[in-house]
């Protein structure tokens, strides 16, 4: 089974995933995205793998035909980092972390392909998926092997324990 968190930006999806990994105490592989800030202003987004690779996913100063809001998306740089990491994950036995399946990441066809391969793998995927509509996202959310959890202010504190229990139970069966 695969577990994807969705919800409004800043609701705590990535924090939940990090806490779940810590509580499970299992090996994990994959990547996280985070904001790049200059002072109080967000100027871009970075990608960091659990293996230690890092790069810029998008930045206000990037010139790119791929844009989301005011950000130019560095598709080829993202693909290099994330492709290597997800291919490494598929050779291992740990939980695959995909943070996130969102507008910027979906400009990469290679990423879309790898997400599907990861979802088909015996390792569970724990990740985040965009809240809004996108045809690819809808296809992923409707898979029988995917459980989608909407994170809200009311449920975010309970989701950590729920996910830990579900993943443990899944791995024992």
C-alpha positions, -999 to 999 in steps of 0.1 A, spaced: 0 0 0 11 36 -7 2 66 15 -1 101 1 -9 133 20 -27 162 5 -39 195 18 -33 232 16 3 246 14 19 250 48 -6 227 66 22 203 78 24 175 53 62 173 51 65 176 89 41 146 93 62 125 69 94 133 88 78 124 121 64 91 107 98 81 94 114 88 127 88 69 147 89 39 123 127 37 127 130 21 93 153 28 64 139 54 40 150 67 7 136 96 -15 135 133 -14 120 164 2 113 198 -12 115 230 8 114 267 4 144 289 -4 142 321 16 161 354 14 152 371 46 114 368 50 108 364 13 104 330 -5 125 331 -37 124 295 -47 122 258 -38 150 233 -33 151 195 -35 171 174 -10 175 136 -12 178 115 19 212 103 4 225 139 6 221 153 -29 206 188 -32 196 212 -59 173 240 -68 138 230 -81 126 265 -89 136 301 -84 123 335 -92 155 343 -111 154 312 -133 145 317 -170 126 286 -180 97 278 -203 84 258 -173 68 283 -149 46 281 -118 36 315 -105 67 337 -106 91 308 -104 111 293 -133 113 255 -129 147 237 -134 133 205 -148 165 189 -160 184 195 -127 154 182 -108 152 151 -130 189 143 -125 188 144 -87 154 128 -83 158 101 -109 190 89 -93 175 89 -59 142 71 -68 162 45 -89 183 39 -57 151 36 -37 138 9 -60 169 -12 -54 164 -10 -16 138 -23 9 130 9 27 101 33 26 101 55 -5 96 92 3 82 114 -25 77 150 -13 60 161 -36 39 152 -66 30 188 -75 28 212 -104 65 220 -106 76 183 -104 50 172 -129 67 191 -157 91 162 -157 78 132 -177 107 111 -163 94 119 -127 59 110 -137 71 76 -150 93 70 -119 64 78 -95 43 51 -111 72 26 -109 76 34 -72 39 30 -66 41 -5 -82 72 -15 -62 69 -37 -31 82 -9 -9 55 14 5 56 50 -8 49 78 17 45 112 0 26 143 -6 4 151 -36 -10 184 -47 -44 195 -35 -56 209 -67 -67 193 -99 -43 178 -124 -51 148 -147 -20 129 -136 -27 136 -100 -62 123 -103 -50 91 -119 -26 85 -90 -52 93 -63 -76 68 -79 -52 39 -78 -64 10 -56 -30 7 -40 -30 44 -28 -46 58 4 -49 96 3 -52 115 36 -62 151 36 -43 170 62 -62 196 81 -55 216 113 -80 193 131 -64 160 121 -27 167 115 -17 157 151 -35 123 149 -22 115 114 13 106 125 1 77 148 -25 66 122 1 64 95 27 47 117 1 20 126 -11 16 90 24 12 76 35 -12 103 4 -33 97 10 -32 60 46 -43 63 36 -73 85 11 -87 61 
